[in-house]
Amino acid sequence: MRRGALLYQNCAARGLELSAGRVSGVWTEHGLIKASTVVCAGGAWSSRFCRRHGVDLPAVNVVGTAMRTSVAANVINGCFSGPGFALRRRLDGAYTLAVPGFGRIDLAPLGLKNAIRYYRNYRNDIGKKLKYRLSNPWFEGPEASASWQFVDVSPFERCRVLDPTPDPEFVNVALDNVKRAIPGFSDMRVVHAWAGAIDTTPDLIPVISDVADLPGFYLATGFSGHGFALGSAAGELVADMVTGAKPMTDISPYRLDRFSDGTSLKVPEMM
């Protein structure tokens, strides 16, 4: 990179190297990279990476489903949210379609451990939009509990691409809702569906923070479905933190310690 950055591809991070109680590097599948400052922006995998070092990052991965439709009438240009659906017209004349706020939680050890922190979420309107199931993530996924040594193959190498299964119920609900609201889409059909894991915090606010117990370690994770919208601002905040510059805004609402210092968290009403 022109400004001195190095980009390592196909090089999974296995864990942190510590010296005198602070970060001194990152162990990867290709060896040690020395660094006095490390930012973890691992999305769905961040909580498991942190747990390996005794850092409690409460996060549950909600699996959301989206789909691509057949080419349909040019009723809407751009983005639109209606009753029980959200869609965006594509360049090929089809639409990207989803059911906003609906998702699936694959039950696994880390998610169950954090369940009490999400109790209020499960009891409000958000909880009514979620499904739960037992599946393979119990043993191998981002919320599994097994540890590993840095000389061994890590979970991040065994599953390099997290590709969860889309939920056919959500596909049908989205298609039915959009056809009901827009008669011009009566012939619309789903051509392809996919799913993605949304790393979600108890208050649906991201964690952009240092880690007090591990000097030199920073987090930028838990964006709760808003990562694309907040990404550029979050990047600037992280850069301010790691360089010691004055942050462009108050970062206290994003601190990791809010989950453990008695702060009264707001109950989110939407996701």
N, C-alpha and C positions, 0 to 999 in steps of 0.2 A: 504494500500500500504506500502511496506517495508520502503520507505523513508519519510513517514509521510503524504502522500496525502490521501484525502478522496474523494470518488467518490459517488455522489448522483444520482441515477437513478430514472426515473419517478418523477422528481421534477423540474417543470418548474420555471424559474426565471421570476418574475413579474415586477421587477424594482429595482432601487437603493435606499438605505437608505443614506441620507445626513446629516452630522453634521458639523456646522460651515463652510458650503460651500464646503466640500469635502466628498468623498465617505467614508462611515463607515459600509456598509454592503449591502446585497442583500436580497430583499423580495422574497420569493418563495411561492409556493402553500402550503408548510408545515411550513411556518413561516420565521423568520429573521435569516440569517446567517451573523454574524459579520465579516467584512473584511475591511482592510484599502486600499487594492488594488484589483481591479476587472478588468478582461479582458473580453471583449465582442468578441466572435468568433462565432457569430450566423448565419453566411452565409446569406441566403436569408432573414432572419428575423432581421438582425442587424440594418438596417436603421429604421425600425419601432420601435424597442426597443430604439434606440437613440432619435428618435423624441419625445418619451414620456417624455424625459428629456431636450428637447429644443436643442439637438445636431443635426446639419444639416449634415447628411451623405448622399451625393448624390450617389444613386445606383439604377439601374434598373435590375430586374430579367428577364433574357432571358431563355426561356424554350427550352432546347435542347432535341432532340429525338435520341435514340439509339435502336438497335435491336439485337436479336440473330437469326442466320440463322439455317437452317437444316444442317446436316452433309454434307460436300462438299469436293471436291478434295483437296488434300494436295499440293496446289500450292505455298503457302507462309507460312513460319514459322515466328512467331513473328509479328511485326507491319508493316503496309504498308499504304502509302497515295498515292492515284491516282487521276485522274481527276474527281472531284465531289464525292469522297468517301474516307473513311478511315476504315481500318479493322484490326482485330487482331485475330489470330487463337486461339481457345480455346482447353482445354485439351480433350474435348469430340469429337473433330474433326469438330465441327461447327465453326462459326466465329461471333465475335461481330462487328457490322457494323454501320456506321453513315455517315452523310453528314457534313463535317467540316465547322464550321462558320455559319451554317444555324440555325435559331431559331425563336421562337414566343414570342411576348411581349403581355401579358394580361394587357390591359389598366386599370389603377386604379389611385386613387388620388395622391399617392406619386410619381408614375411614370410620370404622367402628370405634376406635380409640377417641376420635374427635367428635363423635356423634352428639355428646351432651352439649357441646358448644354450638351446635346447629339446632338445638331443640326448638327455639322460637321460630326459626325459619321453617321447620317441618310442620309447625302448627298453623302458619298463616297461608296466604294464597300461593306462595312459592311452593310449599310442600304439596299442595294439591296437583301440581304440574309435574311431579317427579315420580319415576318408577324405580323399583329396586330389584336386583337379582344377584344371585351367586354365580360366579364365573371364573375363568382362568386368572384374572388379575389377583385373586386371592393368593396365588403362589408366585407369580412372576411379574405382575404389573407395577405401576408407580406406587401403589398403596400396599404392596406386600411388606412383610416385616423382617424378612431374613437379612442378616448383615453379610459382609464380604470383606476380604482382605485385598489390599491394593495390588498384590502380586497375582491375584486371581481375576478371572473374567468377571466383570461387573454386570449388574442388571441393565445398565445403559448400553452394553454391547450385545447382550442376549436379545434385546428388543430395541433396535436402532430406530425403527419407524413405528410409532404408536398408531395403529390403524384399527380403531374399534368398529364393531359392526353397527350399521345404521338400524334404527328401530322401524320396522314396517308399519306399526300402528301410527307413529308420528307422520310417516309418509302419507298414509291414507287420510289422516285428519287434516293435514295441510291441503291436500288436493281437494277434499270435500269442501273445506271452508272457503277456498278461493273460488271454486265453481259456484258456490251458493251466493257469494257476494258479487261476482262479476259474471253475468250470463254469457258474455263474449268468450269466456274460457271453457265453455261446455265440452269442447273436444280436446282439451288439454290432457296430456298424460305425462307420467314421470318416466324419463329416459334413464336416469342414473341417480343413485342416492349414496351418500357417504356420511361419515360421522367424525366427530373430533372431541377430544377431552378438554373441558374448560376448567382450569384450576381456579377454585372458588373458595374465598375466605368466609368466615362466619358473618361478617358485615358487608360483604361484596365490595370491599375497598381494598386496593392492592397493598402489598407490602413493599415499600421502597425505603430501605433502612439499613443501618449498620447492625451488627450483632455484637452486643456488649460483651458476651463471654468469649468471643473469638475476634480480637482486634485484627483488622485488615480484611474481614469478611463482610460482604454486603449482599443484600437481597433486592431483586427487582422481579417480583413474581406475584401470583394471586390476583391477576387482573380481572377475573370473574366475568369474562366475556367481552371486556372493553379494551383489550390490548391494542387493537389496531387504532382505535380512536385516541388512546392515551400514550401510545408508544413514543412519539417524538418528544413530548413533554417529560415523560418518565426517563428517557435517555439523557435529557439535559439535567434533570435532578440527580441522577446517578453520577454523571460526570462532575457535577458540583461537589457531591459528597466525597468522592474518591480523590479529588484534587484539592480539597480543602477550601474551595471557593464558597462565597455566600450563596445559598440556594435562592432560586428565583421566586420561591414561595415558601410558606410555612410547611415543613415536612412532618410535623408532629402527628397529623392524622394518619400517616402512612407507616408509623413506626411499628416494629415487631412487638415491642413490649406492651402495646395496648391490650394484647390478649392475656397478659399475665399480671398487670399492675393494678387491677381493680377498675380500670376504665369501664364506664357504662357504655356498651356498644349499642348503636342504633339498630333497630330491627328493620332490615331491608324489605321493601314492598314489591320489588320487581327485579328480574334478572335478565 
